[in-house]
Amino acid sequence: MKGIAHFISGVTVASFCPWAVEAAQNGDPTYFILGAVAGILPDTIDFKFYRFFYPHDVRIEPDQTTLDPQPIADAVAAAVSAAAEGKITTLKLSTIKMGADDWRQYRVKIDPEAGEVRVQFGPVVSTGQVPQPDTLPASRSVGLAKFSAPILQSYEPTYTVDIFDGPSFKFTRNDAGQVEIDFLPWHRNWSHSLTVGALLAGIASFWTWHAGVVIFGAYVIHVIEDQMGHMGSNLFFPFTKKRAPGLKIMHSGDAFPNFAGVWLCCLLIFWNVYAAIPNPLYHFTFVRFMMTALVIPFAIFGIVRWLLMLPDKGHPESIPTSWDI
Amino acid sequence: MIFTALTAVLAGTILSCFLAILPGLHIYNVMGLAAILIYWLQSMGIAVSPEVYLPFMIGLVVGWSVLNTIPSVLLGAPDESAIFTVLPGQKYLMTGRGYEGTMMIGAGSLIGLFMLVFIIGPFAPKYLPVVRYVLNPHMHWILWVIITFILITEWPKGGNRGPAGWRKFFDAWSTLSAGLFTFIISGLLGFLLLYRAPVSIENAFQNIMPAFVGLFAIPWCLLNAVSGAKVPEQRVRDTLNINGDLLLRSGIAGGIGGGFAAFFPVVTGGIGGLLAGHATAQRDERVFMMSQGVSKVVYYTGALMLFFVPGLYLTRGGGAWILKGLYTPRTVGDYYLALGCIAISGAVSFLLMSPLTKWTLLLMKKVDYRLISVFALGIITALVFSITGRVGLFIMSVGTGIGLIPVLYGSRRLNCLGVLLLPIACNMSGIGEPIAAFLGLL
């Protein structure tokens, strides 16, 4: 899920702790801040610290003037072949920044059935990954390189490289002789484990066990939310070495689950602080509250969206990009 | 009475057209001046009826919140609430689609007005007093959590290339450190302004204004004035590349962000926009731009509207604070008057958006883009000097120095809001005075 969803989930966990609400009522925001920070901490560790120290054997930095896909395909295929020969290889595909908000997009496909890597350059996209008009390269040749090794994919076969930091891979030969592709090996690894959450909670408990409970709850909810996606997490590091596959219910960037999650968290926080009022001036039940603030608004949203999408099926004018990989 | 109110709201709206085109000028400064004029007239024995000044002030705020998109996109001079629209807006401008970009944000503003009058308006008196009652003791930690979110979610822009190690780490953290530094130093400036207000007591209501102008408006004007960018020929397109689905998504994203900012103290339109953008995970830049239009209108106009909501009478935003000194709303009639004024002023402002955008584009054809920025710089400097004097200019200069840090290092400009967020959050948690004492301000 997106950062804000993890963040607000951590706050929500704190709101379920009576001592956190009581402290807040007395002007002490510590537990809520702890919950928020612990909720987003696994991603903060990965994206703001660990990834800068993760070494790559091969770094591919495409030339933005020639836009030649062949060297990229060759380098990826060579990394797969090296792994097949027993050399664990890490590889990074760099992004191509064209301006303050412009990035050249390209795609890499590692096709296990054809035993080849295919690469093609695409349009310039904004940081929102929206293609910009008239930016496709004049030549859209496909770079192709062969490898001869069985592949075990843990993620999707096609990787789009465009904004911020590019993707990285770890190629390892397993006991069955297959080359395992570990997508973003520095992400959702040790930082996304329940054991690390427990360790941090234990350290916090030296101050007070209340803080330990909040931190552990917020950390665990992050790992659980990520488990809904495709990549999964390394749940019991150091006892487990690999990520447990996700449930594949959603993608982390999907708008609706993220928004629904954030909204639900806001409502739960509201309910928890309302429930902590000794003699409330206003009276309403949990069911009525959820009907008013969640069920009815979302139902209206669904109907209005359906009506608005009738004319063009929800597909506004956009710039399509065709890929030949 | 209706004719008087109608005339006053139209006058306010028309005046806001001119004020909105002036880059860097904030409507609250003009409202402050209008309030001084009303006080002066009253002291001279000339009574100004609320049926005149209330619609007039509402017209000013609504018209400005809709139309200040024009300088934000075309002249690159955003106020704090519009800082996120600038990048995509300027991209539209630099690809000859400045008109389209402006009208797209304008369409967002229209959605925002629709939400205020037809959705929030009818339900606000029933639900918002409950929300306020429940959340009132918790405002302080909500503010701290928002501050944490702003600081923790800044994305490292560097460190994407080269071998792993400390060099890469420091490259990435240069933007993050600049952001943190900006927040802390803005916060210290805020403490100074709060505990040792240098502006004279008569103009105390404009205490924060020179700092805001320095933090947000001046850096942008300076950057425009020295930039060598040449604005290409602009095309005027008859239709906007949007549909109902995009309108709905931007309405929800912007409505939540703007509404949140309008309801919670110290949370500004920029913060609301940031939270809404993250929460709704919108990637399409059309949705993004329209949602910022929605957010801006819901924030400025909504905050003023909350002042009139029966059973709530919430004072949020500079506009409401200025009005509070003049008038205390008491009846449902006041609320309907405000809603009616918002509807009329919003409709007129939106209709004026297209001709005003075309007129600005014509002006940009004839007058150099940089010259307009220098002119704007002159106007806002003169305004700061006329209201707050030399001390105001000094505060503005300090603010400009801080405001240039994120511009130069590529960090979030929102960190400049530390000027408000840090001292007020500290005060709400009861630690403001000890910190001020530690800083030697007491």
Interface residues (C-beta under 8 A of the other chain):
Chain A: K2 G3 I4 A5 F7 V11 A24 Q25 G27 D28 P29 F32 I33 A36 V37 I40 T44 F47 K48 F49 F52 F53 Y54 P55 H56 R59 E61 S94 T95 K97 A100 D101 S126 G128 Q129 V130 Q132 P133 F164 D165 G166 G253 D254 A255 N258 F259 V262 W263 F270 V273 Y274 I277 P280 L281 Y282 F301 V304 R305 L307 L308 M309 P311 D312 G314 H315 P316 E317
Chain B: L87 P88 K91 T95 V130 V131 Y133 V134 L135 P137 H138 H140 W141 W144 V145 T148 F149 I152 T153 W155 P156 K157 G159 N160 R161 G162 P163 A164 G165 K168 F169 A172 W173 L176 N241 I242 N243 G244 D245 L246 L247 L248 R249 I252 L275 H278 A279 T280 A281 Q282 R283 D284 E285 R286 F288 M428 S429 G430
